[in-house]
Amino acid sequence: MVNGEYKTMTNSTKKITDIISRYYHEKIQIGSDQVNIIANAIRGRAPGCNLLVFGAGYDSALWEKINYDGYTLVVEHHPEWCRNMAQFANVKPISYPEISVKNSLPINIDNMEKHDIPNVLKEKSWDVIIVDSPPGYTDTDPGRSLSIYWASKISGPQTHIFVDDYERPVEKCYADTFVRSDDFCCFEIARWSGRKMLMLWRVGKDKGFNPVFSVDYPATRRPIRWLVNEPDFRVVMFHDATLPISDMFQLGLFDETTFAVVSFSWVVNEKRIRDLQTFFGDAAEKIGASDVFKNQVILIMNSQEEYEMAKAALPECNIAYVNNTCFLDFDLFKVDAEIEKKYDAVYNAKPLAFKRHHLTSEVDSKVFITYDVNEANEGLTALVDINEFSPTLVERNISSKKVMEVASSAYVGLSLSEVEGACYASTEYLLCGLPVVSTPSQGGRDAFYDEYNSLICAPDPNEVARSVAELKQRLLNGEITSEQIRENCIKRINFFRYSFINALKICIRKAGINTPDERVESLVMNAINNNNKLINSRNFWTSRVERG
């Protein structure tokens, strides 16, 4: 749980939480954050996870319980620990002959190879391996050179490998040589916050990623949506949500081919930037995910101001200036010259206070498009009776096709909020060939405005009415045309789309993935073109990600 945002749990998630709460205690030397990550890795391979643990100890019962529907093997060289832990877990003896911390460095590969891999280690194809033994506190202890080497030999591409005490010379040297690889994502997880006691996690490759579910804030559970899900790379998008990125990391879903994009529906102000700094800083410290955030996560900003502020505050993150409305399907919103102009203006907006419908009061002929809402009835989102402002017509809860038809029956589109996000409705007006009257705003809708297609007026009913009349007259006089407004809007949309694709290309190249740029462009553009607002390819207001 982060900042209280996880509101519900599935039965399986609660079961693991209860197991950890019951079986994790102060004698266990693996940190609680490390245990949670290992537990997620185990459950990510469940049911039927094959778990191998080097070292019997106070944590043996914990691993057995977490992997309740799989096979767990604990191997231990010390006879007393074998006997004592046999009642709690499946423990089998193993030996590490002629090995000590003192003679482990420098690495002698011939010395490693002369020790045959014990048959007990070869009985399964391992999904998760934990190397937490033998001890390596003193020069005469066996150390973990051989257990790390064996773990590397018996693992497959799908195997998660965890090496504890990675800060020690032997563990670090052998893990860096035999476990770490450019072919895998590897992370260093601190045992406790601020302490230099580390565990290395090599993330196993997981090409299927099924079943993986996203849970939104109303607690609706649905299969996670992928923008791109191909063998060479995959992209997942979250709208107004960063917490799921930590979930995906801890579930082992961030292999080297996976990238996450976060978009925003509301203005990214200084407070939101501070929240992002806190989230990324905390997550990097607690779960060692700084490399993921640096290389595999992209934040897209709706305005130039937000982009510059985010770049300054989060210099190590991938930030792109991509207005969210570029994901509109512009074939849904067209200029239709056959539709009769009946109204001076159209206002497509929820009936909420921040939309400032009262600013339309001096516009004589107007149509409102609106929707049923479930926002809190207070402050900016207080419910407003829009009929008080004398609209000629109110259309409620209509389809995109009908939105296009109603908008096309007006001369001018209205966008009157002071603060919101990119504002789909504003860009839809432009695609339908309507010039826009807007008040000064924060959030990014003005990224599409210029002197040709819009007027920015003071938030005053008379100024709004005057601006509507001026733009209407420009259309009637032929000073501006609906076709040119739409054409310019599409150019701007494509600018943002290619900015988005280029940001992905840069991350993919940095990851060393040899996917041609043309393939990246084709796959992403195909996803954008196939669903309006990426409704079927993006995860909206997700509270968490979990395994099936």
N, C-alpha and C positions, 0 to 999 in steps of 0.2 A: 504494500500500500504506500502511495506517495501523496502527501498533502490531503489525505482523506478522499481521494478521487475514485477509488475502487468501491463501488457501491454494493455489488453482489458477488457471490461465489457460486461456481458450479459445485456439485457434490464431489467430483474428483479433486478439484482444487482444494476444497475444504478438508477432504480426507488427508491430503498430504500436509496441509497446514497443521492439522490436529496431530499427525504422526510426529512432525518435527517438534511441535510444542511438548509432546509427551516424552520423546526419546532423546531430545537434545539437552545436554546438561553441561555444567562447568568443567567436568573432567575431559570432555572432548576438546582436542586441541585444534581442530579445524574451526575457523570462524563461522558465525551464523550466516553472513552473506555468502561465504563460500559454500556452505551446506545448501542454501537455497538454490544456488546456481547448479550445483551437482544434481540436486533433486529434480530440477526442471529438465536437465539433460537426460536423466534416467526416465522420467515420465514422457519425455519427447520420443523415446524409443519403445514406449509401452503400447499395448501389452506385449509381453514376450521379450523384454529387454534382457540381454546377457551382460551382466555386470561382474567385472573382475576387480578385486581390491587387494593390493599388496599391503598386508599388515592387519593383523587382528588387534582390536583394542576396544575402548569404551564406545566407539562409534559403530561397531560391527552390527549391533542390533538395529541401529538406525537405518543402515543401508538395506538390511534384510526387509525391514518394514516398508521402506519407501518403494522398493522393487517387489511389492507384494504379488504381482502377477507375472513375474519374470524369474530368471535364474540368477542367483548370486553366489559367487565363489570368493572366499577369502583365503589367501595363502599367507602362511606365517612360518618363520624359521625358528621361533623360540617355543620350545615344548610346553612351557607353563602357560603361555598365552593361548596356545592351541587348545589345551585342556580347558582353560577357564572360559573361553569364548565359544566353545563347541555347543554349549546349551542355547546360545543366542543366534548362531549363524552357521552356515555351511563352511567349516574351516578345514583346510587340508595343509599338511606340512610341506615345506619347501626349504631348500638349503642354498647358501651362497658361498661355495668353497673358495678359499684362498683370496677372498676379496676384502679390502679394507679401505677406509677413507684415505689413509696414507698412500697406498699404492694405486689409487684410482686416477691420479693426475700426474703427468699429462695422460691424455687418453691413449691407450694402446689397443687398437682394434683387434690385433691378433690375440691379445689376452682375453678380449670379450668373446671372440668367435670360438675359442677352445672350450667354452662352457655351453654344452648342448641345452637347448630350450627344454625344460621339463615337460613331460607329456601332459601333466595336469593343466598346463597353460594352453595346450593346443586342442583341448577337447571341445571348444566352442569358437564361433565367430563373434568376437566381443564388440558390443555396442558402446560400452563405457568402461574405461580403465582408470582406476585411482591408484597412483603410486604414492604410498605413505609409509613405506617400510623398505628395507630394514633401517634401524636408527643410524644416524650419522653425526652424532654430537662430538665424538672424539676421534682421534686418528686411528684408534684400534677398532672402532665400530665398523661393521661391514660397509655402511654407506649404501647409496642407491644407484651406483653406477650400473650394476647388472640388472636390477629391476627396471630401470629406465630403458636400458638397451633391449631387454626382452620385450617390454611393452611396445617399443617401436617396431619390433619384428613380428609380433602377433596381431598388430592392429591392422585394420583396413581403412579405406578412404572414409567410411562412415563412422569410424570410431572416435568418440570424444576421449581425449586423454587429459587427465589432471595430474600434475606433479606438484606435490606439496613441498614446502621449505625451499622454494625456487631461489630464494635470496642467497642460499649457501653455495660455495664454490663448486662442489661436486655436482649437486643437483642442477645448477645453472649451466655448467659446462656440458654435461651429458644431455640435458634437455635441449639446449641450443643446437647441439650436434645431431641428435638422433630424432628429436620430436618436432622442433620448430622447422618450418619449411615455407618457402614462398608460395607453395601450393595450398596452404591452409591459413585461415585466420587464427591468430594466437593472441591471448590476452593474459595480463597479469592481474590477479585478483588479490587484494590485500586481506589479510586475516582479520584485522581490526582497523578501523579508520585511523589514518595517521601513522600506522606502524609499518615498518619495512619488513614485514613477514609475509611472503608472497606465495601464491599458488599459480602455476602456469596452466592455462587451459588451451589446448589445441582443439578447435571446433571441428567436429566431424562433418563431413559433407552430407547434406540431406536434400537430395534432388527433388523428392516428391512434395515435401511440405504439406502433406495432407494426412489426416484432416487437421487444419488449423482454423481457428475461429476468432472473429473479432466480436467484441461485446460493446454496444453503444450505451450511452448514458440512460436511456429508458430500460436498459438491461435486455435488449433484444440480441440474441446470439445468432450469428450468421457466418457462413464460410467467408474467410478473408478474401477480399477482392485484390487482384493483381493487375497493375497496369500492363506489365510484361511478365510472362512466366515461361521462359525458354531455357533450354539446357545450358546455354552459354552465359546468360545473365537474366536477372529478374528485378523488377522494380515494383515496390509497394508504395502507395500514397495514402497519407492520413491527412484529413482536413480538420483543423483546429484540435490537434491531439499530438502530444509528444510522448506521453507515458507508454504507449504501445511499443515505442522503439526500445525501451529498456526491457519490456517483456520479450520482444523478439530476440534481443541479445541473450537474455538469460535462458530462453528456450533453445538456444543453439541454431537459430534461424538465420543468423548473419554469417554465412560462409562468405568466401571472397568474391562470390558472384552476385551478391544481394545488395540492393541499394534502396534507401527509403527517402521519400520526398514528403515534406510537410508544407501544406498550404494553409492560409488563414482567411477566415470569413469576416473578421473585424479588424479595425485599425490596429497595427502593431505600434503601440506607443512606448514611452520610456519604461512604464511599469511592466509591459509585456516583455520588453527586452531584458529587464532585470530578472523576470521569472525564467526566461530562457537561459540566461547566464547561470542562475541557480540550479536549474534542472540539469543542464549539461555538466556543470561543475560537480554537483552531487553524484550524478550517475557515473561520471568518469572516476571519481574517487571510490565510490562504493562497489562498483562492479567492473572497474578497469576497462571501460569501454571508450576511452578517449580516442583511440585509433579509428573505431567505427564512426564516431561523430565527425572526426576530421576528414575521413576518406570516403565514407559511404552514405552519409546523410546530407540532403540538400534542403535548405529552407528557401521557399520562394516568397518574395515580397510583392505586394500589390502596387507600391508607389516608389518613386525614386528616393523620396525622403526616408521611407522605411528601409530601403535597401542600404543607403549610406549609413544610417544609424546602426543597422544590424552588422554591417561589415566592420564598423569601428568597434563595436562592443564584443563581437564574436569573431576575431580575426582568423581563428583556426578552422572555422566552420565554412562549409560551402554555401554561399548565399547567392541567389540569382534574382534579378528583377524580372518577374514574370507575373503580369496581372492575371488574376484568377479567371476573369471573364473571357480570356482567350480560349478556354475550354468549351465555350458555347458552340453548338452545331449551327454554323451560319446558314446552312441550307434550310433550317427550320424558320428562320426569320428573314424575309425577303421584301423587296419593293414590289408591291402589287398595284399597278396603276389603275386596275379595273375597280378597286374598292373606292367608293365615294367618300370624300372628306366631309364628315358631319360635325366634327368638334374642333375647337381651337387647340385643345390640349388633352393629353392623356397622362394620368399619373398611375403607374403600376407600383403599388406599395402596400405592405401590411398595414392594418388599421392601428398603428402604434404611435405613441407620442413623438418618438424621435424622427418619424417621417414628416412631421410638421405639415399635415394636410391643410392647416388653417392658412398657410401662405397662398393657397389657391383661391381664397375667398373672393378676389376681385376678377378672376377669370370667369367670364360669363358662360361659356360653352365648354364643358369638360366632361370626360369620362374617367371613372375610377376603376381600376382593376385591383382586386384585393383578395384576401385569403383568410380562412379560419386559422387561428393562431393558438399556441399553447405556452407562450412566454409568460413570465410572472407579471401580473397586472399591477406594476408599480414603476415609478421613475421613468426612465427612457422607454420602457416597454409597457407603460400603462395603456390600456385599451381605450381607443378613441371612437366616438360615434361619427364616422365620416359623412353621414348624411346631413350633419349640421352645416356642412360647407356647400350645400346646394349643387351637387353634381347632377348633370343632365342624365347620366346613366351610371349604374354600378354593376360591374361584372365580377362575380365571386367564384373562386376555385375553378377556373377554366383551363383547358389544355393549352399546350404551347402553340398549337395551330390556331386556336381561337385567340390567344394573346396577340399573335401576329396580325390577325384580321382586325381585332379591335384597335390595336395601336395604329394600324394603317388607315383607320378611319379618322385619325386626328392629324393636324398639321405639325404639332410640336409635342415632344416628350418632356416630362418634368422629373427632376431629381432634386429634392429639397431638404434632405437631411443634412445636419452639420457634421455628424460623425457616423460612419458605418464602415463597410468594407469596400470591395471593388465594385459592387452593385451590378448584378446581371441585367436588371431592367434598363439601366442607362445604355449599356452596349446593345441590348436588343432594339431599343429605339433607333440607334444609328444603323443597325443592320437592316431595319425596315425603311431606312431613308429619312427618318425624322431628325431634324435638328433638336438640340436639347437646351432647355433653360435649367441652369443649376445655380444653387447658392454656393458660396465658398465651402469646401468640405475637406475632411480628412478621411483617408481610407483607400484612395486610389482610383475612384471613378474618373477623375479628371485626366488620367493617363491617356484617355482617348479624345480629349477635347482639343480643339484648335479654333482659330478665328472664323473658320469656314462653317463649322458644324455646331457651334454652341455660343451661348451668352452666359457669363457668370454675373449674377446680379445680387444685390443686397437682399438679406432675408426679410423682405417687406412685401406684403400682398400687392401693393401698387406697382412695385418694381418688377415683381414676377409677371403681373398682367401686361405691363409695358413691354417686357422682353418677349413674351409670347407673341404679342401683336407685331413686334419688329421682325422676328424670325418667320412668322407666317407671311408677312409682306415680302420678305426676301425670296421665299419659295414662289409666291405668286408672280413676282417680277422676273423670275428666272435668274436672279443673282446667285442662287444656290440651287442645286438639283438633288433630288433623292438618290439618283443613281450614283452621283459623285460622293455623296455622304457615305453610302454603303461601300463603295469601292475603297475609299480611304480607310474606313473602319476595318475592312478585311485585310488591308495591308498592315495595319497596326496589330491585328490579331496574329497574323503570320510572323510579324517581328517577335512577338512574345513567345509564340510556339517554338520558333527556332532558337530563341534564347534558352528556353527550357531544354530542348533537345541538346544544345551545345553544352549546357551544364552537365547533363548526363554523360555525354561523350567524354568530357574531361575526366569525370570520376571513373568511368569505365577504363579509359586509357591508363590512368594512374594505378588502377588495380592490376594492370598487366594483362587484361583480357583482350585477346586478339579478334574481337568482333569488328568487322568493317563498319565505318561510320554510316555507310548507306543502309546497312541492316538495322542499326540503332534507329536511324531516322524513319525507316519504313515501319518498324514495329510500333514505335511510339506514335507516329502520325496515324497509323491505322487505328490504334486504340482511341485516340482523340476524335477521329472522324466517325467512329462507330457508336458513340453514345454522348448525348448532350450533357454538358457539365461533368463529364466522366462519371456519371451516376452509377454505372455498372463496373467501373474500374478503380474507384476510390473509396476509402473507408471514412465515413463521416462521423465526427464526434464520438470517436471510439474511446471507451474507458480502459480497455485492456485487450490483450491478445492471449489466447490460451490454446493448448492442445485439445484435440477431441478426446 
